[in-house]
Amino acid sequence: MSEPSFRRDRISKPIFAWAQKVLPTLSDTEREAIEAGDVWWDADLFSGKPDWAKLLAVPRASLSAEEQAFLDGPCNELCGLLDEWHITWTLRDLPPEVWDCLKRHKFFAMIIPKEYGGLGFSAYAHSEVIRKLSTRSITGAVTAMVPNSLGPGELLLQFGTREQQNDWLPRLAAGKEIPCFGLTSPEAGSDAASMTDTGVVCRGTWQGRETIGIKLNWHKRYITLCPVATVIGLAFKLHDPDHLLGDRDDIGITVALVPTNLPGVEIGRRHLPALLVFQNGPTWGRDVFIPLDHVIGGVAQVGKGWKMLMSALAAGRGISLPSLSAAGAVFAAHTTGAYSAIREQFHVPIGRFQAIQERLGRMAATAYLIDAARRLTCAGIDHGHKPAVITAIMKEQATERLRVVTNDAMDVHGGKGVQEGPLNYLGTLYRSIPIGITVEGANIVTRSLIQFGQGAIRSHPYLLKEMAALEDPDRERGLEEFDHVFWQHVRHSLANAWRAWLHAWTGAIFASAPDAGRTRRFYRMLSRYSSAFAFAVDVALLTLGGGLKRQEMISARFGDVLSELYLLSAVLKRWQDEGRQRPDLPLVEWSMRKGFATIEERLDQIINNFSNRPMAWLMRFMLLPLGPRERGPSDRVTQACAKILLEPSATRDRLTVDLFHGTGDDGLARLERAYAAVIAVAPIRERMHKARVRDVDTAFRQGLINEAEAQQLSAAATAVAAAIAVDDFAPEELSPRQAEDIAPLQWQSKPQARSAVGQGGGGA
Ligand SMILES: Cc1cc2nc3c(=O)[nH]c(=O)nc-3n(C[C@H](O)[C@H](O)[C@H](O)COP(=O)(O)OP(=O)(O)OC[C@H]3O[C@@H](n4cnc5c(N)ncnc54)[C@H](O)[C@@H]3O)c2cc1C
């Protein structure tokens, strides 16, 4: 028994009892998700007092000479082989030479260490490869991305036994095995843990000898690479009715490697996700027997599948889709800027219209921001972090912002963006958007449940410790610990309350900021919002407790504020890392102003919708006494950002660095040629414009331009005509006969596996 303490026994004890009632109770799957990965810059943002020196000290993500050589060599070679139109509409698959290139150059083995024959790339190099491929072919990029994301490779590396790693990883690295990852089933999408796919521990025969193993039955769908996979990383619920492994009947979610050539495994049928043709399809298994050593990690890992999945997702989610989104945003910004410079209506380039500049400005700044956040996240992962909350932010925010940018690109391109054909360079990107939004945690659930839901517990400086104390079976020890942590929490809340109030009422002039030149004021504002966020979080936890979990609209808004704080930190870090380039400042300013407006709007919405009104008034007084004051970027800043996309400059080059450029006569190459030609003739056209002469012949006759200039103008006009052209097709090319040819593929539906299993006919 510890010494009597007035604070602990008289004050903390009743609070301890009350908190036990109100604090969120966690299901096993929630707990495992929260325990996955670690915390990083998110913890600083939650603290209310971010340590900017720590952020600025994070080494800038960079490539080794070998990684750069891979991007310049094999990655460019692969890009050159990818023809999205041909792949999508003729082949409906990647051509054999692309599959060969992917395997030969080990694109599927970027995360596999060299000792197993993989490339052993850093997170940043992996991200750069996906980024470059994405600017050429989404189908190619997704195919390369998946084996390097959540799946057998990552799971074996983290949890496999030595024997499993030695057995599987060299074959995966050499492309002899094509992996896929089977989690999602018809009943269990976002709520993946509710899957009804089963494994039963039993005796069976494996390679001629009797052994203890698992009999599997499953129906999975939406599985990328599954139709061509040689091995499935399969998630299922394991049961042990005969207690061959221990005394538990239900062991829990388990992940095993299932070779697809085993009897009872069915793969091959394909989905057509948003008309993209990367390999994706369902799989069924009926009474498929595997030995126990096919469980990833062996018997030691049975029942730990959910934890394994969450842990693998904690880093991977921050690389694949954010890289694709960063690439898509830069590609959309680059092409739309160029198109706005060459496309004329009402006798002027459309890029001169303010309404177009409004879109271009948003596109430029958003592309800058997503890529800034991608770089920072990769730097964090390469530094050894697995920041689960940050990667959830990245996945959701990058794909959502790509949607905004791509919609802008489509709107500005008008019919040119809509008309499909080999010359259309936007169509696949546009169609791919809902895929990124849906996979690796659908965005609505990620935004409303995961970012803040997990962040509030995981990244908060005290909450997890308090929860551990509250759940301690030794009540006295729990109270002792709670008493210690709770009062630290109180001091932390009071300090944040003071900071939030002071900064709100003084325009953040006293807020902490590093010596960061012209961006110093932005650091101050972020410090202010971090304190406001931290204070509002504590108020919400205090008043709503476990109920906050069900208040998804409130939780989502907190998630938005946290996301903005992270993304804006990344923007400031990028500006610093790139040597404080003054011409890039409009991109920084646009991002900041827009982000600040979003933060204030979300805090305002939280306050307005907060059910405990006295607490809402307190928050209003402390955080936003005059309501939201930030109005977003000015028109001047938006126009400065638009200009970056319209005119050649070092900033434009920095923004669009390492895109794969068009080749031959493809749509992108035509656009880039036309842009270069139009920029080259701009001074001549300016001269004609001043003389109020539009026609080249007249200008020549009047001696306003010489013959060479006339030819240059005419070449530019030809290049523009080629770039704005769209495809048209002969009637027979789009005839109903071809549609009939593919009709059986579309309409021949598969019997549902679950009922088929019941009828003894699964997988038929
Ligand atoms: C092209 C493609 C490739 C894929 N590849 C793979 C793969 O390789 N392996 C694999 O295992 N899976 C894969 N998936 C599956 C993907 O992970 C799921 O689609 C995703 O988890 C969502 O499940 P669902 O589509 O069934 O949507 P549902 O779970 O039915 O969700 C419908 C909507 O409800 C929302 N929602 C659900 N629960 C909540 C909640 N509590 N609060 C608020 N909103 C909620 C979701 O956000 C979503 O908007 C793929 C899917 C697609 C489309």
The ligand as an ORCA input file, in Angstrom:
! r2SCAN-3c Opt
* xyz 0 1
  C     -10.015     -1.556    -57.495
  C      -9.985     -2.131    -56.149
  C      -8.861     -2.843    -55.750
  C      -8.853     -3.460    -54.493
  N      -7.799     -4.264    -54.143
  C      -7.895     -5.007    -53.006
  C      -6.912     -5.992    -52.701
  O      -5.931     -6.166    -53.430
  N      -7.077     -6.743    -51.584
  C      -8.134     -6.567    -50.757
  O      -8.243     -7.287    -49.776
  N      -9.082     -5.630    -51.000
  C      -8.983     -4.863    -52.113
  N      -9.949     -3.913    -52.383
  C     -11.031     -3.719    -51.454
  C     -11.052     -2.369    -50.744
  O     -10.114     -2.363    -49.717
  C     -12.499     -2.188    -50.261
  O     -13.250     -1.857    -51.401
  C     -12.624     -1.148    -49.196
  O     -12.123     -1.655    -48.011
  C     -14.064     -0.703    -48.971
  O     -14.953     -1.765    -48.903
  P     -16.293     -1.753    -49.771
  O     -15.926     -1.410    -51.149
  O     -16.983     -3.031    -49.536
  O     -17.132     -0.554    -49.203
  P     -18.086     -0.578    -47.909
  O     -17.337     -1.102    -46.745
  O     -19.372     -1.208    -48.275
  O     -18.289      0.953    -47.651
  C     -19.274      1.734    -48.309
  C     -19.161      3.165    -47.813
  O     -19.457      3.233    -46.433
  C     -18.425      3.926    -45.759
  N     -18.339      3.395    -44.399
  C     -18.197      2.098    -44.010
  N     -18.175      2.019    -42.684
  C     -18.305      3.265    -42.203
  C     -18.341      3.856    -40.897
  N     -18.225      3.154    -39.791
  N     -18.475      5.183    -40.810
  C     -18.577      5.950    -41.919
  N     -18.554      5.460    -43.157
  C     -18.414      4.141    -43.297
  C     -17.165      3.690    -46.573
  O     -16.215      4.721    -46.354
  C     -17.740      3.719    -47.975
  O     -17.819      5.043    -48.412
  C      -9.959     -3.276    -53.620
  C     -11.051     -2.514    -54.019
  C     -11.074     -1.943    -55.258
  C     -12.288     -1.149    -55.650
*
